[in-house]
Amino acid sequence: MCYRQRRRQFDHYYHLPWGLKMSKTTMARLKIVVVRGLGAATLVTTALAVTPQFLTSAVAANSVVDDDAVLAAVEEYQSSLDALWTDPDTATTASLLTSAQSVVMEVRDGMNEDGTPVASAASEVTLLQATVQDDGTVLAEVSISTTFTYEGMGDSEAPGVWSDRHSIQLTVDDAGNYSVAEDVVESTEVVAGTGDVPDDYAPERSSDTRSSSASMGGGSAGSTAVPVAFVPAYNTSPPDVGAMVNYALTWTSSPNDGDDEDDFNSEYPVLNNNCANFASQVLRAGGWEYDQGINPWSTSFWAPNLWGPAGASRTWVNSAYQYTYVVNGSYFYLDNIWNASAGDLLYVDWDPDGVADGTIDHVMVVTSVSLTGVPRVSQKTPNRSNIPLTQSIRNAEAQGKTSIVWYGLQRDEMLPR
Protein backbone atom coordinates (compact mmCIF):
# COMPACT_ATOMS: atom_id res chain seq x y z
CA MET A 1 0.00 0.00 0.00
CA CYS A 2 1.50 3.38 -1.00
CA TYR A 3 1.65 6.37 1.33
CA ARG A 4 -1.24 8.13 -0.43
CA GLN A 5 -3.44 5.08 -0.05
CA ARG A 6 -2.56 4.78 3.62
CA ARG A 7 -3.30 8.47 4.11
CA ARG A 8 -6.69 8.19 2.40
CA GLN A 9 -7.61 5.22 4.60
CA PHE A 10 -6.49 7.09 7.70
CA ASP A 11 -8.47 10.23 6.75
CA HIS A 12 -11.59 8.16 6.07
CA TYR A 13 -11.45 6.46 9.47
CA TYR A 14 -10.49 9.37 11.73
CA HIS A 15 -11.61 12.49 9.89
CA LEU A 16 -15.29 11.65 9.74
CA PRO A 17 -16.03 10.51 13.32
CA TRP A 18 -14.19 13.31 15.09
CA GLY A 19 -14.47 16.02 12.41
CA LEU A 20 -10.73 16.58 12.46
CA LYS A 21 -9.00 18.49 9.64
CA MET A 22 -5.36 17.51 9.19
CA SER A 23 -2.97 19.53 7.13
CA LYS A 24 -0.33 17.95 4.94
CA THR A 25 2.23 19.01 7.50
CA THR A 26 0.36 17.23 10.30
CA MET A 27 -0.07 14.12 8.19
CA ALA A 28 3.60 14.09 7.33
CA ARG A 29 4.42 14.10 11.02
CA LEU A 30 2.33 11.03 11.82
CA LYS A 31 3.93 7.63 11.86
CA ILE A 32 1.48 5.03 10.61
CA VAL A 33 1.98 1.50 11.89
CA VAL A 34 -0.02 -1.44 10.62
CA VAL A 35 -0.80 -3.99 13.30
CA ARG A 36 -2.42 -7.24 12.35
CA GLY A 37 -4.79 -8.86 14.84
CA LEU A 38 -8.02 -10.82 14.83
CA GLY A 39 -7.67 -11.33 11.09
CA ALA A 40 -7.87 -7.62 10.25
CA ALA A 41 -5.47 -4.68 9.94
CA THR A 42 -5.79 -2.15 12.72
CA LEU A 43 -4.22 1.27 12.54
CA VAL A 44 -2.36 2.55 15.57
CA THR A 45 -0.94 6.06 15.56
CA THR A 46 2.06 7.48 17.30
CA ALA A 47 1.58 11.22 17.43
CA LEU A 48 4.16 13.89 17.05
CA ALA A 49 1.74 16.79 16.57
CA VAL A 50 -1.74 15.63 17.63
CA THR A 51 -3.53 16.50 20.85
CA PRO A 52 -3.34 13.95 23.72
CA GLN A 53 -7.14 13.77 23.88
CA PHE A 54 -7.26 12.66 20.26
CA LEU A 55 -4.59 10.04 20.85
CA THR A 56 -6.35 8.54 23.88
CA SER A 57 -9.60 8.19 21.96
CA ALA A 58 -7.88 6.84 18.88
CA VAL A 59 -5.90 4.19 20.74
CA ALA A 60 -8.87 3.17 22.86
CA ALA A 61 -11.12 2.83 19.86
CA ASN A 62 -8.71 0.88 17.69
CA SER A 63 -6.45 -1.18 19.94
CA VAL A 64 -6.80 -4.93 19.89
CA VAL A 65 -6.31 -6.54 23.29
CA ASP A 66 -3.65 -9.23 23.43
CA ASP A 67 -5.54 -11.77 25.56
CA ASP A 68 -2.48 -13.96 26.05
CA ALA A 69 -0.43 -11.02 27.30
CA VAL A 70 -3.25 -9.87 29.60
CA LEU A 71 -3.60 -13.38 31.04
CA ALA A 72 0.17 -13.63 31.57
CA ALA A 73 0.19 -10.29 33.42
CA VAL A 74 -2.73 -11.30 35.64
CA GLU A 75 -1.13 -14.68 36.39
CA GLU A 76 2.14 -13.00 37.37
CA TYR A 77 0.26 -10.57 39.61
CA GLN A 78 -1.82 -13.39 41.15
CA SER A 79 1.33 -15.38 41.87
CA SER A 80 2.65 -12.48 43.93
CA LEU A 81 -0.74 -12.22 45.63
CA ASP A 82 -0.60 -15.92 46.56
CA ALA A 83 2.85 -15.37 48.05
CA LEU A 84 1.45 -12.61 50.29
CA TRP A 85 -0.51 -15.23 52.24
CA THR A 86 2.65 -16.79 53.62
CA ASP A 87 5.34 -14.09 53.19
CA PRO A 88 4.52 -10.62 54.50
CA ASP A 89 7.70 -9.31 52.90
CA THR A 90 6.66 -10.24 49.36
CA ALA A 91 7.45 -7.28 47.12
CA THR A 92 4.80 -5.73 44.92
CA THR A 93 5.68 -4.01 41.65
CA ALA A 94 2.98 -1.35 41.95
CA SER A 95 3.46 1.82 43.97
CA LEU A 96 -0.03 1.40 45.45
CA LEU A 97 -1.68 -1.79 46.69
CA THR A 98 -4.74 -3.06 44.86
CA SER A 99 -7.96 -3.57 46.80
CA ALA A 100 -7.45 -7.34 46.67
CA GLN A 101 -3.90 -7.08 48.00
CA SER A 102 -5.11 -5.01 50.94
CA VAL A 103 -7.79 -7.59 51.76
CA VAL A 104 -5.34 -10.49 51.57
CA MET A 105 -2.96 -8.78 53.97
CA GLU A 106 -5.75 -7.97 56.43
CA VAL A 107 -7.23 -11.49 56.32
CA ARG A 108 -3.77 -13.09 56.54
CA ASP A 109 -2.85 -11.13 59.65
CA GLY A 110 -6.20 -11.91 61.24
CA MET A 111 -5.87 -15.64 60.55
CA ASN A 112 -2.38 -15.61 62.05
CA GLU A 113 -3.87 -14.05 65.20
CA ASP A 114 -6.63 -16.69 65.17
CA GLY A 115 -4.10 -19.53 65.06
CA THR A 116 -5.06 -20.71 61.55
CA PRO A 117 -2.24 -19.40 59.34
CA VAL A 118 -2.13 -20.27 55.64
CA ALA A 119 0.67 -22.70 54.72
CA SER A 120 0.33 -22.43 50.94
CA ALA A 121 -1.82 -20.74 48.30
CA ALA A 122 -1.91 -21.56 44.58
CA SER A 123 -4.35 -20.00 42.13
CA GLU A 124 -5.84 -20.90 38.77
CA VAL A 125 -6.73 -17.87 36.65
CA THR A 126 -9.33 -17.90 33.87
CA LEU A 127 -9.67 -14.84 31.65
CA LEU A 128 -13.34 -14.37 30.77
CA GLN A 129 -13.15 -11.09 28.84
CA ALA A 130 -10.78 -8.18 28.29
CA THR A 131 -11.84 -4.85 26.79
CA VAL A 132 -10.17 -1.50 26.13
CA GLN A 133 -11.62 1.39 28.11
CA ASP A 134 -12.02 4.99 27.02
CA ASP A 135 -8.96 6.01 29.02
CA GLY A 136 -6.79 3.46 27.20
CA THR A 137 -6.59 0.99 30.09
CA VAL A 138 -7.80 -2.59 29.81
CA LEU A 139 -10.56 -4.04 32.00
CA ALA A 140 -10.29 -7.80 32.46
CA GLU A 141 -13.10 -9.93 33.86
CA VAL A 142 -11.36 -12.85 35.53
CA SER A 143 -12.31 -15.95 37.51
CA ILE A 144 -9.75 -16.91 40.15
CA SER A 145 -9.83 -20.11 42.18
CA THR A 146 -7.25 -20.44 44.97
CA THR A 147 -6.37 -23.71 46.71
CA PHE A 148 -5.17 -23.35 50.31
CA THR A 149 -3.43 -25.53 52.82
CA TYR A 150 -3.13 -24.49 56.45
CA GLU A 151 -0.55 -24.86 59.21
CA GLY A 152 -1.22 -27.92 61.36
CA MET A 153 -3.47 -29.44 58.71
CA GLY A 154 -3.73 -33.22 58.82
CA ASP A 155 -2.77 -35.38 55.85
CA SER A 156 -6.37 -36.57 55.47
CA GLU A 157 -7.90 -33.08 55.51
CA ALA A 158 -9.20 -31.75 52.20
CA PRO A 159 -7.60 -28.45 51.11
CA GLY A 160 -9.58 -25.25 51.09
CA VAL A 161 -10.76 -23.73 47.82
CA TRP A 162 -11.78 -20.08 47.49
CA SER A 163 -13.27 -18.83 44.19
CA ASP A 164 -14.30 -15.35 43.10
CA ARG A 165 -14.89 -13.19 40.04
CA HIS A 166 -12.54 -10.21 39.77
CA SER A 167 -12.57 -6.96 37.81
CA ILE A 168 -8.93 -6.20 37.08
CA GLN A 169 -7.72 -2.95 35.51
CA LEU A 170 -4.45 -3.05 33.59
CA THR A 171 -2.29 -0.36 32.08
CA VAL A 172 -0.23 -0.93 28.93
CA ASP A 173 3.04 0.74 27.99
CA ASP A 174 4.37 1.68 24.55
CA ALA A 175 5.99 -1.73 24.20
CA GLY A 176 2.67 -3.50 24.76
CA ASN A 177 3.48 -4.69 28.29
CA TYR A 178 0.49 -4.97 30.64
CA SER A 179 0.55 -4.23 34.38
CA VAL A 180 -2.19 -4.69 36.97
CA ALA A 181 -3.27 -1.36 38.45
CA GLU A 182 -6.39 -2.40 40.40
CA ASP A 183 -8.11 -5.63 41.40
CA VAL A 184 -11.61 -5.64 42.86
CA VAL A 185 -13.55 -8.76 43.86
CA GLU A 186 -17.05 -8.79 42.36
CA SER A 187 -19.73 -9.54 44.93
CA THR A 188 -22.03 -12.34 43.75
CA GLU A 189 -24.01 -12.75 46.96
CA VAL A 190 -27.58 -11.47 46.72
CA VAL A 191 -28.67 -9.65 49.86
CA ALA A 192 -31.91 -10.89 51.41
CA GLY A 193 -34.63 -8.27 51.54
CA THR A 194 -35.30 -6.96 55.02
CA GLY A 195 -38.38 -8.72 56.35
CA ASP A 196 -38.30 -11.45 53.70
CA VAL A 197 -39.10 -14.08 56.30
CA PRO A 198 -41.92 -16.55 56.99
CA ASP A 199 -44.64 -15.83 59.55
CA ASP A 200 -43.19 -18.38 61.99
CA TYR A 201 -39.63 -17.02 61.70
CA ALA A 202 -37.97 -17.02 65.14
CA PRO A 203 -34.26 -17.81 64.85
CA GLU A 204 -32.20 -18.10 68.02
CA ARG A 205 -28.85 -16.40 68.01
CA SER A 206 -25.67 -18.45 68.46
CA SER A 207 -22.63 -17.13 70.25
CA ASP A 208 -19.54 -16.40 68.16
CA THR A 209 -17.20 -16.03 71.13
CA ARG A 210 -14.15 -18.29 71.08
CA SER A 211 -13.33 -19.39 74.60
CA SER A 212 -12.36 -22.43 76.61
CA SER A 213 -16.03 -22.99 77.40
CA ALA A 214 -16.74 -23.54 73.71
CA SER A 215 -15.61 -27.11 73.22
CA MET A 216 -14.38 -26.87 69.66
CA GLY A 217 -15.65 -29.36 67.15
CA GLY A 218 -18.60 -30.77 69.05
CA GLY A 219 -21.87 -28.96 69.54
CA SER A 220 -23.84 -28.78 72.73
CA ALA A 221 -27.57 -28.58 72.86
CA GLY A 222 -29.30 -25.34 73.65
CA SER A 223 -32.41 -24.98 75.74
CA THR A 224 -34.84 -24.75 72.86
CA ALA A 225 -34.69 -28.07 71.04
CA VAL A 226 -37.92 -28.51 69.08
CA PRO A 227 -40.14 -31.34 70.35
CA VAL A 228 -40.27 -34.34 68.04
CA ALA A 229 -44.03 -33.93 67.74
CA PHE A 230 -43.45 -30.92 65.49
CA VAL A 231 -40.97 -32.65 63.18
CA PRO A 232 -42.11 -32.78 59.53
CA ALA A 233 -43.28 -36.15 58.29
CA TYR A 234 -40.39 -37.06 56.00
CA ASN A 235 -37.27 -35.76 57.73
CA THR A 236 -37.36 -37.09 61.27
CA SER A 237 -33.96 -38.76 60.82
CA PRO A 238 -30.67 -36.85 60.78
CA PRO A 239 -29.02 -36.85 57.36
CA ASP A 240 -25.94 -38.96 56.76
CA VAL A 241 -22.86 -36.81 57.43
CA GLY A 242 -20.52 -38.72 55.13
CA ALA A 243 -22.89 -38.36 52.19
CA MET A 244 -23.43 -34.67 52.95
CA VAL A 245 -19.70 -33.92 53.11
CA ASN A 246 -18.93 -35.91 49.98
CA TYR A 247 -21.59 -34.03 48.01
CA ALA A 248 -20.55 -30.62 49.35
CA LEU A 249 -16.86 -31.10 48.57
CA THR A 250 -17.57 -32.62 45.15
CA TRP A 251 -19.61 -29.63 44.02
CA THR A 252 -17.32 -26.93 45.44
CA SER A 253 -13.94 -28.37 44.40
CA SER A 254 -12.39 -28.55 40.93
CA PRO A 255 -13.83 -28.86 38.34
CA ASN A 256 -16.95 -27.46 40.02
CA ASP A 257 -15.20 -24.67 41.95
CA GLY A 258 -17.18 -21.75 40.59
CA ASP A 259 -20.65 -20.26 40.35
CA ASP A 260 -21.33 -20.72 36.65
CA GLU A 261 -24.20 -22.96 35.60
CA ASP A 262 -21.87 -25.84 34.71
CA ASP A 263 -20.46 -25.76 38.26
CA PHE A 264 -23.78 -27.04 39.61
CA ASN A 265 -25.59 -30.36 39.63
CA SER A 266 -27.90 -30.25 36.60
CA GLU A 267 -30.60 -32.13 38.53
CA TYR A 268 -31.38 -28.95 40.44
CA PRO A 269 -32.24 -25.35 39.53
CA VAL A 270 -29.48 -22.71 39.32
CA LEU A 271 -30.45 -19.31 40.69
CA ASN A 272 -28.89 -15.85 41.08
CA ASN A 273 -28.13 -16.73 44.70
CA ASN A 274 -27.48 -20.39 45.47
CA CYS A 275 -26.34 -20.68 49.09
CA ALA A 276 -29.66 -22.06 50.41
CA ASN A 277 -30.24 -23.97 47.17
CA PHE A 278 -26.87 -25.68 47.67
CA ALA A 279 -27.45 -26.40 51.37
CA SER A 280 -30.76 -28.04 50.43
CA GLN A 281 -28.96 -30.21 47.88
CA VAL A 282 -26.48 -31.28 50.57
CA LEU A 283 -29.34 -32.24 52.90
CA ARG A 284 -30.97 -34.15 50.07
CA ALA A 285 -27.69 -35.98 49.41
CA GLY A 286 -27.66 -36.89 53.09
CA GLY A 287 -30.95 -38.70 52.73
CA TRP A 288 -33.68 -36.16 53.39
CA GLU A 289 -36.85 -36.72 51.39
CA TYR A 290 -38.85 -34.04 49.62
CA ASP A 291 -41.81 -32.57 51.50
CA GLN A 292 -44.06 -32.01 48.52
CA GLY A 293 -46.88 -29.53 48.31
CA ILE A 294 -48.29 -26.66 46.28
CA ASN A 295 -47.72 -23.45 48.25
CA PRO A 296 -44.08 -22.28 47.83
CA TRP A 297 -44.36 -19.91 50.82
CA SER A 298 -45.32 -22.61 53.30
CA THR A 299 -42.58 -23.76 55.70
CA SER A 300 -44.14 -27.22 55.75
CA PHE A 301 -42.95 -27.98 52.21
CA TRP A 302 -39.41 -28.49 50.96
CA ALA A 303 -38.59 -29.40 47.36
CA PRO A 304 -36.78 -27.97 44.30
CA ASN A 305 -39.90 -28.43 42.20
CA LEU A 306 -43.25 -28.40 43.98
CA TRP A 307 -46.41 -29.87 42.55
CA GLY A 308 -48.02 -27.54 40.05
CA PRO A 309 -46.38 -24.46 38.50
CA ALA A 310 -44.84 -23.00 41.67
CA GLY A 311 -41.26 -24.23 41.14
CA ALA A 312 -38.96 -24.47 44.14
CA SER A 313 -40.24 -23.94 47.68
CA ARG A 314 -38.93 -20.92 49.58
CA THR A 315 -37.57 -23.36 52.16
CA TRP A 316 -35.34 -24.79 49.41
CA VAL A 317 -33.92 -21.53 48.04
CA ASN A 318 -34.20 -18.88 50.78
CA SER A 319 -31.99 -18.99 53.88
CA ALA A 320 -34.53 -17.55 56.35
CA TYR A 321 -37.29 -19.91 55.18
CA GLN A 322 -34.86 -22.82 55.11
CA TYR A 323 -33.77 -22.17 58.69
CA THR A 324 -37.40 -22.27 59.82
CA TYR A 325 -37.98 -25.59 58.04
CA VAL A 326 -34.73 -27.23 59.15
CA VAL A 327 -35.09 -26.28 62.84
CA ASN A 328 -38.43 -28.08 62.82
CA GLY A 329 -36.73 -31.20 61.48
CA SER A 330 -33.83 -33.22 62.81
CA TYR A 331 -31.73 -30.14 63.61
CA PHE A 332 -31.73 -28.02 66.74
CA TYR A 333 -30.14 -24.92 68.21
CA LEU A 334 -26.35 -24.70 68.27
CA ASP A 335 -25.17 -22.62 71.22
CA ASN A 336 -21.83 -21.52 69.76
CA ILE A 337 -20.67 -21.55 66.14
CA TRP A 338 -17.22 -22.74 67.22
CA ASN A 339 -18.86 -25.92 68.52
CA ALA A 340 -20.06 -26.88 65.03
CA SER A 341 -19.31 -30.30 63.59
CA ALA A 342 -19.47 -31.76 60.09
CA GLY A 343 -23.06 -31.81 58.86
CA ASP A 344 -24.12 -28.76 60.87
CA LEU A 345 -25.49 -25.59 59.25
CA LEU A 346 -24.35 -22.04 59.98
CA TYR A 347 -26.79 -19.27 59.05
CA VAL A 348 -25.68 -15.64 59.17
CA ASP A 349 -27.17 -12.15 59.02
CA TRP A 350 -24.61 -9.55 57.87
CA ASP A 351 -26.37 -7.33 55.34
CA PRO A 352 -27.50 -4.94 53.95
CA ASP A 353 -24.35 -2.84 53.77
CA GLY A 354 -22.49 -5.03 56.24
CA VAL A 355 -24.97 -4.56 59.08
CA ALA A 356 -27.32 -7.23 60.44
CA ASP A 357 -30.98 -6.32 60.08
CA GLY A 358 -32.72 -9.36 61.60
CA THR A 359 -33.10 -11.26 58.32
CA ILE A 360 -30.83 -14.23 57.63
CA ASP A 361 -28.81 -13.59 54.46
CA HIS A 362 -26.63 -16.63 53.97
CA VAL A 363 -25.99 -20.26 54.91
CA MET A 364 -22.90 -22.46 54.85
CA VAL A 365 -22.43 -26.18 55.46
CA VAL A 366 -19.82 -27.42 57.93
CA THR A 367 -17.79 -30.05 56.07
CA SER A 368 -15.03 -30.78 58.59
CA VAL A 369 -13.32 -29.65 61.77
CA SER A 370 -9.57 -29.02 61.70
CA LEU A 371 -7.12 -30.73 64.06
CA THR A 372 -7.03 -27.46 65.97
CA GLY A 373 -10.81 -27.52 66.43
CA VAL A 374 -11.83 -24.89 63.87
CA PRO A 375 -14.98 -25.66 61.83
CA ARG A 376 -14.44 -25.61 58.07
CA VAL A 377 -17.28 -24.61 55.78
CA SER A 378 -18.42 -25.05 52.17
CA GLN A 379 -20.97 -23.04 50.19
CA LYS A 380 -22.05 -21.63 46.86
CA THR A 381 -22.46 -17.99 45.76
CA PRO A 382 -19.68 -17.39 46.16
CA ASN A 383 -17.97 -20.77 45.92
CA ARG A 384 -16.04 -21.91 48.98
CA SER A 385 -14.82 -25.43 49.73
CA ASN A 386 -13.71 -26.56 53.18
CA ILE A 387 -12.56 -23.08 54.26
CA PRO A 388 -11.76 -22.40 57.93
CA LEU A 389 -14.51 -20.41 59.57
CA THR A 390 -11.84 -17.96 60.72
CA GLN A 391 -11.01 -17.17 57.09
CA SER A 392 -14.66 -16.62 56.19
CA ILE A 393 -15.18 -14.26 59.12
CA ARG A 394 -11.95 -12.32 58.58
CA ASN A 395 -12.79 -11.86 54.90
CA ALA A 396 -16.29 -10.64 55.74
CA GLU A 397 -14.81 -8.10 58.14
CA ALA A 398 -12.27 -6.98 55.52
CA GLN A 399 -15.16 -6.46 53.10
CA GLY A 400 -16.84 -4.09 55.55
CA LYS A 401 -19.29 -6.36 57.36
CA THR A 402 -19.20 -4.73 60.78
CA SER A 403 -22.25 -6.35 62.38
CA ILE A 404 -22.50 -10.13 62.06
CA VAL A 405 -25.14 -12.29 63.75
CA TRP A 406 -24.97 -16.09 63.62
CA TYR A 407 -27.71 -18.71 63.89
CA GLY A 408 -26.26 -22.20 64.07
CA LEU A 409 -28.13 -25.48 63.75
CA GLN A 410 -26.72 -28.92 64.54
CA ARG A 411 -27.82 -32.39 63.63
CA ASP A 412 -29.75 -34.27 66.30
CA GLU A 413 -27.70 -37.43 66.43
CA MET A 414 -29.96 -38.81 69.15
CA LEU A 415 -32.81 -39.30 66.70
CA PRO A 416 -32.91 -42.73 65.01
CA ARG A 417 -31.73 -42.99 61.43
N, C-alpha and C positions, 0 to 999 in steps of 0.2 A: 504494500500500500504506500503510495507516495505521500509526501508531506501535505500537499493540497487536499488529498482525499482524507487524510487523518484530520486536518483542520476542519473540513466540512462536516465530518461526523461529530467532531467535538462541538462545533457551533450548534448543530442540530439538537444535540442532547442537552447542553447546558444553557444555551441562549434562550430557548423558548420557555422552559419552566421558571427561570429566575428573572427573565427580562434583561439579562446582562448584555452590554454592548462592549465588545473587545476590539481594541485597535490592533493594527498589524504589529505594532511595537509590543503590545501586551502578549499577543499570540506568540511572537517570536521568543518571548522570555518564559514561555511555559515548556516544561519538559514533559512529553507525553510518553507514558509507559504502558505497554499492553500486557495485561496480566490474564492468563487463561485460567478459568476455574468453572466448575459445574458445566462444562461443555460449551461455554460461551466466552467471548472476549469482553473483559471489563476494563474500562478506562480509569486509571488512577492518576491524579495530577499532583505534581510537586510544584508549589507556587514560588515564584520569585517576585511577582508583582501583583498578587491578588489578595484581597482582604481575607483575614483569618476566618471571619464568619462564613464567607463563601467556601473556604477550604473545608471547614468542619462539616457543612452540609453536604458538600460534594463527596467527601470520603465516606460519611455515614450512609449516604444514599447508594453508593456504588461499590463499597467494599464487600468482598466475599469472605465469610468467616472460615477460617481453617479449623474445622472441627477437631482434627487430630492434634493440632497444636494447642487448642483450647483444653482438650481433655488432658494432654500431657502437663499443662500448667496447673490444672486443678489437682491432678494426681500428685504432683510435686508438693503443692501447698498442703494437701490433705495428709501426706506423709509427715510433714513437719508438725501438723496438728496432732496426729497420732502420737508423735514423740513427746508432745507436751504433757500427755497423761502421766508419763513416768519420769520425765526429765524436766524439772522446772527451768533449767538453764538453756533449754533448746532455743537457738537463735531464730528469729523471724527476719525475713528479708524486707518487710514493709516497715515504714517509719511509724505507722499507727497499727494497732491491733484490730483485726476484724471483730465483728460482733460474736462470731462463733468462737474465736480464739479466747475472747474474754470469758465466755461462758465455760469453756473447757477448763480454764485456769481456776475459776471460782468453784466449779463442781469438784475438780481434782483436789483442791485444798480442803474442801468440806469432807470429802470421802476419806482423806488421810486423817482428819480429825475424828471421823466416825469409826476408824479402825478397819475400813474396807478399801484399802488402796488398790488402784489398778496395777496389775503386773505387766500387761501387754495390751496393745490396741493395734488392730490392722484393718484397714478400710478397703472396700470395693466401691469404685466410683463409676456411675453410669451417666453419661451425658445424654439428656433428653432433648435439649434444644439450645441453640446459641444464636442470638440475633444482635445486630449492630444497633446501637441506640443513637439518638439524635446528636448526642455530645461526642460521638466517636468511640465510646467504650462498648464493650460487649457484655451482654447479659446472658448468663448460662443458667438454664434450669437443670439441676443435677439431683440424682438420687444417690445417697451415700449410706452404705450399710457397714457398720463397724463391729468387729468381733472382739470381745474383751475376755481376758482372764484376770483373776484377782489374787492378791497375796493370800496365802493360806488356803487356797482352793484345793479340794481333794481331786485325785486323779479321776474319780468317777463322776465328778460334777460337770454338767454341760456348761459350755461357755456362755457368756452373755452376748446378745446381739441387739444393737441399737440402730434403727433405720429412720431416716428423715429425708424430706425434700429440701433442697437448698436453692436460694437465689444468689448467684455469685456474680459479682461485677468484676470485669477484667479490663485493664488498660493494655494498649498495644503500642510498641515503639516503632520507629521508622524501619527497623529491620524485621518487623513482623513478630517480635517476641511478646508473648502475653504474660501478664502478671496479675495475680489476684489482689484486688483493692478492697473488696468488702464481701462478706459471707453472712447471709441471714437465713436462719432456719424458718421454713414456711410452716405455719401452724395448720395442722389438718384436723385437729379436734374441734368438733362442733359443740358450742356451749349450750347446755340445757336452758330452756326458757324458765325464768323465775316463775314458780308456781305450777310448772308442768309436772304435776304429781297426781297420784290417784287419791280418791276420797279417804281411803284408809291408810294413808301414808303417815307413818310414825316411826322413823328410824331412831335408833338409840346410838348415841355418840360413843366411839371407842377412844381410849386414851392413846396418845402417840408419844408418851413419855418413856424414854429408855432408862430403866433403872434395874437394880438387883431384884426388885419385886416382880418384874416382868420376866418370867421364866422363858427365855428365848426358845422359839421353835416348838412350842406346845401350848395350845390355847387352854384357857380356863373358862369355865362357864360363867356367864353373868347371872343376874337375878331374874331375868325376864325371858327364860326359855319358853317358847310357845307350846302349850299343851298339845299332845298328840291328837286330841279330838279335832283340832282345827287344821290338821295336815291335809292337803289336797289328796284326792283319791289315788293318783298314780305314783306320786313321788314320796312315799313314806320311807323309803330306804335311802341311805346315803349313797351317793354315786361312788363308783370305783376310782380310787385315787390314781392308780397306775394308768388306767385308760384315759383319765382326764389329762394327766401330765404328758403322756405320749402324744395325745392329740394337740395339746397346746404348743408343745415344742416343735412338732412336725409342721404346724401351720404358721409358725413365727420365725423359723430358721430357714436357711438357704435350702431350696430355691424359692421359698415362700416368704422371704423376709422383707416384705414391702406392704403397701396398701393399695396396689393396683388390683384390678379385678382378677387377674390370673394368679394372684397371691392368696386367693381364698378358695375354699372348698365349693365347687360348682353346685353341690347339692343344696346350698343355702343362698338366700338373697345377699347381695352386696349393696350397702347403703353408703350415704355420705359420711356417717359416723358409725363405726362398727364395733365399739368396745363391748356393749351389752350383747349385740348380735353374736360376737365371738365367744363371750362367756357362756351364753346359752348353748352354743355348739359344743363347748367343752363339757357342760353338764350333760348334754345329750350323749356325747361320747362315753361319759361315765355311766350311762345306763338309765338316765331319766327318760320317762315316756312323755309323749305329748299329752297335754290337757286340752283337748279339742273343744271348740265352741264357735260362736258366731260373732259375739261382741268383742272387738279388739281392745276396748278400754277396760274390760273386766279383769281384775287381778286373780280371777279363778281359772283363767285360761292361759295356756302357754304353748305356743307353736309357731313355726316360721310361716305357716300357711293355713290359716283358719278355714273352717267350712264356709262356703259362700265366697263373695268377692272381697272380703275384708283384707286379705293378705296376712302379714305377720301380726301377732298380738303385741301390744305395747310392752307386755312383760318380757317378750323376747328381745326387743330392740331398744328399749329405753331403760336407763340405769335405775331411775327412781321407781318405776313400775316393777322392774325385775327384782329389786331389793324386797319390795313388799310381797311379791310372790314367793321368793326363795325363803324368806324368814318364816313363812307359814308352811314350809316344807321341812326337809330333814337338815336344816341349818338353823343355828341359833346365834345369839349375841356373842361377839368376841370382845372381851374386856379391853384388850390392848393389842394394837396392830403388830407389835413386836413379838407377840405370842403366836402369830399365825403359822400354820403348817401347810404342807402341800395339800391342795384340794380346797383350801379356804378361799374366800372372796373378799377383796378389799374395795369398798366403795368410797368415793371421795367427793367432797364439795369444795371447789376452789375457784369458781368463776361465778359471775362475769368479772372481767378485768382483774383477775387474781384475788378476788375477795369472795368468801363463802356467803351465800345468800339463802341457805336453808334447803336448796334443791340439789340433790345428788347429780353430779355432772359426768362421772366416769367410774369404770370398774376395771379391776385387774385380777387375774387369777394367780394364786400362789402356786408355783411349780416346783419349788424346792426350798430347803433351808440350808444355808452354808454351814461349814464346820464351826464357824464362829457364832452361829445362832442367828444370822440375819436372814429374814425371809427374802426369797427371790421371786420376782413376778414376771408374768407374760401378758401381753395384750395386743390388740389391734387399734389402729387410728389414734396415735401413730404406732407402728410396729415396734414391739419390744419382746425380747425372748430371754427369760431367765436372768433378769437384771436385778441386782441387789436393791432392796427397797430404799436404802440410803442414797443410791444414785438417782433414783426416780424423784425422791424428795428434794435433794440438792439441786437437781436440774429445774424442778418446778420453782424453787425459790430464786434461782438465777434468772428465770424467765419472768419474774415479777409477781409470782403468786405469794402474797404476803399473809393471807388468811386461809388456812387449810383445815378442814374438818373431816375426820375419818369415821366411817361406819363399817366395822368388820363383821363378817359372818363366818362361822366355822361349822364344819360338818359334824353332825351328831353321830359319833361312832357307836353310841350305845344302842341306837335303833338297829333292828335286825335287817340284814341285807336280803 
